[in-house]
């Protein structure tokens, strides 16, 4: 059965490419979640000879992940050379061996049972076939290999979604998909289990961030390379009047006492182990969500 196309992968790649040169100014989510990944791995008393970082994009995330003394060699995938070449540290000899390769997170060039640790920080929520990507990750891990993934959850940017929908209905007479669809924490745990991971765990963290206004938030999302890439999104530019009205609605409904606005980022952490006996399970119709 064909996988439903939720995301325009060409648009995803374009957004990431355009944001690469300025990402260091907008990468607070990458820094925060990378620190959480390092902390979780640090709690495990073992070394990892070979680790793969799927689509590392942030220079700060590079520095944070390189602090893991338990990793001997990193393989870092990226969609285009531009994504990593803007990191000045890429030209500085890292404390461990590191290899950068061009690869799409939906089609990973990893041999079966070759890797000890795989991490993915804020990348896989753009995969059209998330179950398939998780199965590829599981197959690439050696027995007792570890996967830690970080994705944006379904409640991310709920305030922006509500403001845009209301503004479009008022100004244009109808609403279009404006914030990309993401999974929830229960779906994340189920997908890990179905991909064949043992001891699958998914948990959630919610970050509340304030901005001067809704336009500032949208500019920050653009700087992150995390703007809307839903396959059924509208393709023309938003009317200025719609954005002005959305900003006013946002301030009215989600304003803070100091005159700023609040934005929610829901972060899902996925953790799973590989074993010799674990195998992917058939996906039910209900599970084919990504």
N, C-alpha and C positions, 0 to 999 in steps of 0.2 A: 504494500500500500504506500502511495506517495505521501511524503511528509508535507503537511500544510505549511506554506510559506508565510510565516508571521512577520519576518523582517526582510528588508531590502539590503542584502549583504553588500552590494556595491555602495549604497549610501553609508553603511556602517564603516566600510574601509575609507571612504572619502572623508567622513567626519573625523576619524582617527588621524588620517594623514594631515588634514588641515590644522588640527589642534597640536600636532607634535612640537612645533617650535615654541608654543606658548604654554604647554601643559604644566610646566614647573610653577606657573603662577596660579594654577587652578586645581592642583592635585591633592587637596587635603584629604579627600576620600581615599585615594590610593595610599597615602602615607598612613592614615589611621588603620585601614584594613591590613596593610602589609605588616604593621607593628603587631596587630592581633595574630596574624599568621605566625610570625616569628615567636611570639610568646607561647602559642600552642605547641609549636614544634619543639621549643626549648623545654617544655614539660615532659618530653619523651626521652628516655634515657637510652639513646642509640645513635649511631652514626649512619649517614646516607652517602654511599660512594658516588652515586650518580643521581642528580635531581634535575627535573625539567620544570621550567617556569613558562606556562602557556601565555603568550602574548603580553609579556611585560612591556609597559608603555612609559611608566613614570621614572625619571632619573632618581627621585627620592626613594621610590620603591626599590630600585636597584641597590642603592646604598643600604637600605634597611635589611633587605634579604641577604646581602653579602655578609652581614654580621653573624649569620648562622655558622658557627664553627664546626657543627656536626656534618656539614655538607663538604664533600671533597671536590666535586666537579659539577658545574651548572651547565645545562643546555637551555638557552633562552630562545623561544620562538617569537617571531614578530611578523606582521603582515607585509610590511615594506621596510626597506633599510632606513627610510626616513624616520620611522617610528622610534628607532633606537639610536640612530647616528647623531641625534640632537643632544644626547646625553654626553656631557663632557667627560664623564668618568669612563665611558666606553673605551676611551683611548688611553686610560690609565691602567696599568697592570693590576687586576683584582687580586685579593688575597688568596683566591682559589682559582683553579682552571675554569675558564668560561668560554663557551662557544655560542655564537649567535647564528640562527638559521631563519630563513624565510619560510613561514608555514601558516596555513589557515587553521584556526582552532577546530574547525569542523572536519578537517582532513589531516590528521597528525601523522607525520612520517616517523613513527616510533615502532621499533621491533617488539615482538611479543616477549614479555617477561624480561625486559632489559633494564628497567628503571626502578630505583628504590623509593623515590619521592617525586610526586607531581603536585605542583601548586598552580592555582589560577586565581588571579586577583582582578575582579571586576571586568571580566571578559566574556564568560560563557553565557551571561544573560542575553547576549545577542545571537546565540546559536539557534538556527531554525530546528535543528535536530539535536536537542540537548540529550535525550536518551542515547542517541548514537554516539555523541561525543564522550559521554560518560563510559560507554562500553569500550570505546577505543582507549580511554585512559586506563580502565581496569585491565585490559589485555596487555597494556605496555608495562604494567607493574610486575615486579618479581613477587614471589611469595613473601608475605609480611610487608609488602610495599604499602606506602601511605599516600592518600590523596587528600588535599585540603583545597577546597574551592570557595571563593567569595563571589556572591552574586547580589544584584539589586533585587529586592523583593517587591511584591505587588502593591504595597502601600506607599512606595516611593513617589514623592511629588504629588501626593493626593490633593494638596491645596492648589497647586498649579492646574491640575486636571479639572478641578471643580470650577475654578475661575475662568478658564478658557472655554469650557463647555457653556457656562452661563453667558459669557460675553458673546460667543458665536450665535447662540440662540437669540439673544436680544438684538444684535446688530445685523446678522446675516440670515436669520430665520431657520437655522439648523446647525448641528455640530458635527465635526469630523474627528476621527481619532487623533489626539494631539500628544498623548504620552504613551510610550510603548508598553505592551503587556508583559508582565513578569510573573514568575511563579510565586507560590507561597511556601512557607516553611514545611508544611505537611507534604506537599508535592515533592519538595527537595529530598526528604527522607525516603519517600517511596521510590523515587527515581534512582537513588543510590542502591537500594536493595535490589531493584529490578536489573540494574546493570551488573550485579554480581558481587558487590562489595559486602564484606562482613563487618559487623559492628557499626552499621551506618548511623551517623548522628547528624542532625541538622538543628541549628539553633539560630536565634535571631537577635539582632541588636538594632535599636532605633536611634538615629542621630537627628537631633533637631538643630537646625542652623538658621541664623537670621541674616537677612539681606536688607539693604536700604529700600529696595522695592522689587516688584516682580520682574522688571526689565533687567535689573542687575543679576537676578537669579538666572534668567534665560541666557545672559551673556556668559555667566560662569559655566553653565551646562555646555555651551558652545566651546568654551575654552577647554573643557574636559574631553570633548569629542563624544558627549553623551546626549546629543539632541535626538529628536524623534526620528526613527528609521523604520517605523511600522510599514509593512508592505501596502496597507490600505490607507496610508496617510494622504492628506491633500498635498498636491505637488506645487501649487502656486503659493506665492508669498501671502502672508496674512495682511489683512487691511490694517492700516494704521489706527483707524477708529476702533477696530476689534481689540487690538493690543492695548490701546489706551483704556478702553472699558474694562478689559481683563485686569489691568494693573489696579484700577480703582476698586474693582470687586475684591481682588486679593487683599488690598490694604484694609478694606472695610471688614472683611470676614476673618482675616488671619493676621491682622496687625498686632504689634506688641505695644506695650506701654511706652516705649521709648521711640515710637514712630517708625520702627522697622517692620519687616514681615517675616513670618516663620515658614521654613521649608523642612519637610520630613524626608529623610533617607532611611529606608528600611534595608538593613544588611543581613543577608542570609549566609551563614557559614556551613559548609558541607564537609564532613569528615568520613572517610571510609578506608578500610583496610582490604588488601588482597590476600587470598589464600590459594593453595593448590587446588582446592575443591570448588571454589566459588565460580559460578557460571551465570551469564546473563539469563534472566527469566523472560518469557514471552510478554510483550507489552499488551495490556488490555486496551480496548478502545478509549477508555477514560484516561489512560495514561499518555496517550498520544497528544500531548498538549503543547509540545514545543518542537 
